[in-house]
């Protein structure tokens, strides 16, 4: 059984608030906040005969690098990601048109035995029906795009997949490493009862974020949704705005488990002010993020990348305009042969092994099911 959700058009964004929160910019369905943009710093060239002209030795690439505003990233964060880069079997390094650095690795190198799962069979090609737009919207929906969908984009060799390398000339991330890897309180999906009671604390929550959610409960094998894509302005690099689909187990376990996919604007995560695709998982109610435990994108071990075109942290091009053109991204999650697969647009981009969720629990009480059913999970959309 699948949990299906309709798409959201313009809704309250999950954003930090300030004294300007009641002001809306013309033509954009977001809250106007102070916006600052920082330029790209050139990456030193030192390919070592192996990794391409823009590649510097990972151990020395970004240590002590500062953004153009002079703010340096926390050294512990920089060292952590440099160490992760050194672990990769990098065949080639490229840069996208927006400046993202991609390390291309053999797809089989993501598994100790070189075993990569096969995606679910496609019942049909994903399509977006040309429905009547909402009142006040000037056109039907049109899909947003990703940079590597451009055939002229530089790519790695056949059989390799991209992994985003964080560019600390653009990211300052002065928080602790643990806090940086975690999904902040304003971004988390809360466990709620089957019959929720009114929340005595109205939004914004104590951490200063507005939320809008829709939840459905079912024993399910996945879910799918279509999300509007926006480019909300943020006041600070530590703020964020996101929209996502989440599959949760909240009723059978003492701690929430989740698989979450959507788009997010977060300068601390991506080094710009644009929407990016993200994936996230937790096996322990957000109490710790670490390899094979939980975390964002490929910041920790767990995610297996399969697509050479769409990937976690990819920049999304084409955003919606309030009262005008609407841009969307279709997302689907499906449990198939012991893996939680993620599809974006028409592409199965990768998966989380369901075994990540099992631990010492029964296969019927976690998201780590082997193909029969999952415990009473909920499928949840959030903006």
Secondary structure, 3 states (H helix, E strand, C coil): CCEECCCECCCCCCCECCCCCCCCCCCCCCCCCCCCCCCCCCCCCCCCCCCCCCCCCHHHCCCCCECCCCCECCHHHHHHHHHHHHHCCEEEEEECCCCCEEEEEEHHHHCCCCCCCCCCCCCCCCCCCCCCCCCCCCCCEEECEEHHHCCCCCCCCCCEEEEEECCCCCCCCCCCHHHHHCCCHHHCCCCCCCCCCCCCCCCCCCCCECCCEEEEECCCCEEEEEEECCCCCCCCCCCCEEEEEEEEECCCCCCCEEEEEEEEECHHHHCCCCCEEEEEEECCCCCCCECCCEEECCCCCCEEECCCCCCCCCEEECCCCCCCCEEEEEEEEEEECCEEEEEECCEEEEEEEHHHHCCCCCCCCCCCCCCCCCCCEEEEEEC
